[in-house]
Amino acid sequence: MAQLVTRVDDDLVAQLDEIVDNGEAESRSDAVRLALEAMIEQRRRRLIGEAIADAYRRVPETPEELRWADESTRSMIAEEPWEQW
């Protein structure tokens, strides 16, 4: 496993220690690892979203596909057992 060395300011360390003290992470290293994992996952999701949006821009839905999607949505909503208020 690789080891990373970095410098952070005192305020960031204090906040990191608070996270550890509150039991949100087991240690400073664990907290940094969790933050990196979250950042990488957020980036992965953003890239996927951008790829999906780009694909729709390159090959937009046809009017027939949109009509089918609208009809399916209306049908699913109509089938829901909505409570009467």
N, C-alpha and C positions, 0 to 999 in steps of 0.2 A: 504494500500500500504506500502510495506517495505521501510525502509530508510537505505541507506548505508553510512558509514563514511569511508573516506580514506585520506591518505596523499599523496600529489604529490609535486614534486619539482617546484621551482619558474619558470623555463623555460616552463614547461608544462602548468602551470597556465597562463602564458603570452600568449602562443599559444591558449589556451582555450578561454581567454578573446578576442583575435583577432577574433576567430570564432564567438563569440557572437556579438562583435562590428560590424562585417561585415554582420550580419543578417542571418548567416547560421544556427543559433540556437537562441532560445528565451532567454536562460539563461545558466549558467554553468551547472545546473542540467539537462536541456534539452539536452545540448551538450553531456554530459556524458551518458545520457539515449540513445540518438541516436547512440553513438559510441558502447555501449553495444549491442544494437539491431543489428547493422551492424556486429559486431563480432560474435554474436550468429547465425545470418543468414548465414554468411560466413562458420561457422563451420557446420551448418546443410547441406549446399550445398556440402561441402567437404565430409561429411559422406555419403551422398546419392551417390555422384560420386564414392567413394571408394566401396560402396556396389554394385553398378552397375558393376564396373570393376571386383570386386571379383566374381560376378555371371557369367560374361563372361569367367573368368578364370576357374571356376568350370564346366560350361556347355558352351563350345565354340560353335560358330555358325557352322552349317554343311556346307559343300561345296555347297549343294543345296540352302541353305538360302543365302549364299554369292552371288551365281550366280543370284538368284532372285533379291537381293538388287542392284547388279550392273546393271542388265537389267532395273530395275525400274528407277534407277538414270539416265541412258542414255536416257530413254524414256522421262523423265521429262525435261531434258536439251534440247532434240530435239524439244520439244513442246514450249519452251520459244521463245518469239518474239524478238530475239536478234537484236540490231541495227547494221547496217552495217557501218563500219568506213571508 
